[in-house]
Amino acid sequence: MLFVRGLFCILLWSLFFSGTTESSIKIAKVKYKGGGDWYANKTALGNLIQFSNTNIKTKIHTEESIVDIGSPELFNYPWVYLTGHGNVLFSDAEAKNLRLYLMAGGFLHIDDNYGLKAFIVPQMKKVFPELDFVELPFTHAVYHQTYTFNKGLPKIHEHDGKPAQGFGLIYNGKLVCFFSYEADLGNGWEDQSVYNDPEEKRQEALKMGANLIELAFKK
C-alpha cells in the first residue's frame, strides 16, 4: 500500500508542478446510493476549478467528472467531492474501495449541503472503523494555504445558525478527508444567480475550496 501511495503522489506532483499547459488533472463529484441528492450544486465544481486555475495556478481540466464511489475509476482523481442533503449508503465493497483510495493518497471533501451529517458519519465509519472525525484547529494547514482563515471555516449559509466547523479524518498523520459542516461551501461556489450570495461570501467559499485543493495536491 505504501508503494501504491507513493506512485499516486509522484503522479500527482508531476502533473501539478510540471510546466505543461494541458489540463491533465481531473477532479470529480462522487455518486453514491441511498437516495440522497449526490448531484446537488450543479455549477459548483466548474466555478471552483476556474477559480483555482486562475488564482493558485492549478491545471485542472475545466469540466468536472462524475465517479461512482465503488468504481476503480475513483483512483483517476486526486480530489473528489461528495455533497447532498439526504441519505448516503455505502456497500461493504464501496467502503473498501474508498478506504483504499484514501490510503493510496486520494482526498475526499465532504460538504454538508444541510442535513448530511447524520448519514455520512456512519458511512465513513464503515470506511475507517478505527478513526473518528476530529475538529481541526484554526492553526491547521488547511486554513493556511494560499488563503488564510484565522477563524477557521467560513460560514456561507445560515442553515441552523450554528457555527461552521471543519472536521477531518487523519490517517497516518495525514488529512485524507475534510468534512465542512454548517458552512455549505458548495452553495457559495455556485453561479451567483443560483443563490444570489454577496460576492464577498462567494469569494470566501472559493478561496477555502482552493485551499482544500492545494493542500490535497501537496500532501
HELIX and SHEET records of a PDB file:
HELIX    1   1 LEU A    2  PHE A   17  1                                  16    
HELIX    2   2 ALA A   44  ASN A   55  1                                  12    
HELIX    3   3 PRO A   72  ASN A   76  5                                   5    
HELIX    4   4 ASP A   92  MET A  103  1                                  12    
HELIX    5   5 LYS A  117  VAL A  127  1                                  11    
HELIX    6   6 ALA A  141  TYR A  143  5                                   3    
HELIX    7   7 LEU A  185  TRP A  189  1                                   5    
HELIX    8   8 GLN A  192  TYR A  195  1                                   4    
HELIX    9   9 GLU A  199  LYS A  218  1                                  20    
SHEET    1   A 7 SER A  65  ASP A  68  0                                        
SHEET    2   A 7 ALA A  28  LYS A  31  1                                        
SHEET    3   A 7 TRP A  79  GLY A  84  1                                        
SHEET    4   A 7 PHE A 107  ASP A 112  1                                        
SHEET    5   A 7 LYS A 174  TYR A 181  1                                        
SHEET    6   A 7 GLN A 165  TYR A 171 -1                                        
SHEET    7   A 7 VAL A 134  GLU A 135 -1                                        
END                                                                             
